[in-house]
Amino acid sequence: MLENECVSNPTHSKTTGLPRKRFYRARAHSNPLSDSHFPVPVSPSQVDYTLHYPRYDGKKIAFADIGCGFGGLLISLATLFPDTLMVGMELRDKVTEYGKERILALRTGNPGQYENVSVVRTNSMKYIPNYFEKGQLTKMFFLFPDPHFKEKNHRRRVISPHLLDEYAYVLRVGGIIYTITDVEELGLWMKSCLENHPLFKPLTEDELQRDPVVKLLSTATEEGQKVERNGGQTFQAVYRRVELALPH
């Protein structure tokens, strides 16, 4: 829930009003298979979006950033697509709180802006259908997810054949999944899962070049900026939701 006013807070910068990350640090990753204690809507119709968007008029959320972290991508997308509602989904409580405070501070410092973006604490691997209707989303983002290196933990990966069924359900035909990682093995895994799913097809090189969002994948988030500073390599897989091809 985002409140309407941002009061003076020692955890915020006195010059910018933005929250300071050091007060909101948490473990890099959380176990997505464990149960956490936070409210979960029974269905998408039960989500009260007036708590998230100051001028909510009934428009449906179109973008979802899964595992949004500190919200860097969302902040960039908010001004690039000012008429599009978007939400970040994050499991870690302190990181979610930072995202909320960051958005509040940006709204205060930029009246009329950033009112189309919000974050919610939830387990997206379990509750995606509780938040979005069939064919609701146009874009989903999976940026630098936990690689879960051990084979026994691959079931915890946020991109998997089973979970892609759920993502295909909430994505409309023509909607796009964006993934990026600096772990080559995970990059190959995500690409393979998408490549082998009948409801996803890769964007062409020309489409990737023309999509303004693709340029943000490696620069908008804290993780991406670290990789770039260290001269690391990234591995992207960007796929479009398509109709199921029926046999002739």
Helices and strands as residue ranges (DSSP letters): G 21-23, G 44-46, G 49-51, E 63-66, H 72-80, E 86-90, H 93-109, E 117-121, H 124-131, E 137-143, G 151-156, H 161-170, E 171-181, H 184-195, E 200-202, H 205-210, G 214-216, H 222-229, E 235-241
